[in-house]
């Protein structure tokens, strides 16, 4: 009889396999091209297949012949889940604004700063000082990387500041 010896690896492997298969199937509508002249569907499909394959390998590796249970999933801690998902939602709202309620776009600097603070608050080792330092460093890094280095046309400062 086969046993799932490492529940975390098994669940992670299944999740990766499903996500990879989803990306590979989602890229099926785009032309593949050839390896010499790749189309827009080549890279997402290749990455999806690779991710699905790695997920299947991870799930297979976690199944064994003898029962040696370790890596139990345990209970779900919902606080980090809500804070991280909520932080991403707030990031999108702040970056683009909500014109129908009068919220202007807050720009990349403020959006990343708030994102990092909210996502950090979900952690068990949260300290305000550490989160503030991380938020300042990451928001500055994101602004320099995305607007200066990559030249993306993103608003850095809030709309009401110019």
SULQUI-V672886 format. One record per pair of residues at least 24 apart in sequence whose C-alpha atoms are under 7 Angstrom apart, sorted by the first residue. I is the first residue (numbers start at 1). J is the second residue. D is the distance in Angstrom with one decimal. If there is no record, write none. Layout:
BEGIN
i=I j=J d=D
i=I j=J d=D
END
This chain:
BEGIN
i=1 j=65 d=6.4
i=2 j=63 d=6.5
i=2 j=64 d=5.7
i=2 j=65 d=4.9
i=2 j=66 d=7.0
i=3 j=63 d=5.6
i=3 j=64 d=5.5
i=3 j=65 d=6.2
i=3 j=66 d=6.5
i=3 j=67 d=5.7
i=4 j=62 d=6.0
i=4 j=63 d=4.5
i=4 j=64 d=6.4
i=5 j=62 d=5.6
i=5 j=63 d=5.6
i=5 j=64 d=6.2
i=5 j=67 d=6.3
i=5 j=68 d=5.5
i=5 j=69 d=4.6
i=5 j=70 d=6.2
i=6 j=62 d=5.1
i=6 j=69 d=6.2
i=6 j=70 d=5.4
i=6 j=71 d=4.9
i=6 j=72 d=6.5
i=7 j=71 d=5.7
i=7 j=72 d=5.2
i=7 j=73 d=5.9
i=8 j=71 d=5.7
i=8 j=72 d=6.2
i=8 j=73 d=5.4
i=9 j=58 d=6.3
i=9 j=59 d=6.2
i=9 j=62 d=5.9
i=10 j=58 d=6.7
i=10 j=59 d=4.3
i=10 j=62 d=5.5
i=13 j=55 d=3.9
i=13 j=56 d=5.8
i=13 j=58 d=4.9
i=13 j=59 d=4.5
i=14 j=55 d=6.0
i=14 j=56 d=6.7
i=14 j=59 d=6.3
i=16 j=51 d=6.2
i=16 j=52 d=5.9
i=16 j=55 d=4.7
i=17 j=51 d=6.4
i=17 j=52 d=3.8
i=17 j=53 d=6.6
i=17 j=55 d=4.5
i=17 j=56 d=5.8
i=18 j=52 d=6.6
i=20 j=48 d=4.0
i=20 j=49 d=5.9
i=20 j=51 d=4.8
i=20 j=52 d=4.3
i=21 j=48 d=5.9
i=21 j=49 d=6.4
i=21 j=52 d=5.7
i=23 j=48 d=5.0
i=24 j=48 d=4.5
i=24 j=49 d=5.9
i=79 j=122 d=5.7
i=80 j=122 d=4.2
i=80 j=123 d=5.9
i=83 j=118 d=6.2
i=83 j=119 d=5.4
i=83 j=121 d=6.9
i=83 j=122 d=5.0
i=84 j=119 d=4.7
i=84 j=122 d=6.8
i=87 j=115 d=5.1
i=87 j=118 d=5.3
i=87 j=119 d=5.6
i=88 j=115 d=6.5
i=91 j=115 d=5.6
i=104 j=159 d=6.0
i=105 j=158 d=5.8
i=105 j=159 d=5.6
i=106 j=157 d=6.4
i=106 j=158 d=3.8
i=106 j=159 d=6.1
i=107 j=155 d=4.9
i=107 j=156 d=4.6
i=107 j=157 d=4.6
i=107 j=158 d=4.7
i=107 j=159 d=7.0
i=108 j=143 d=6.5
i=108 j=155 d=6.1
i=108 j=156 d=4.7
i=108 j=157 d=6.6
i=109 j=139 d=5.4
i=109 j=140 d=6.9
i=109 j=143 d=6.4
i=109 j=156 d=5.5
i=109 j=157 d=6.2
i=112 j=139 d=5.2
i=113 j=139 d=5.5
END
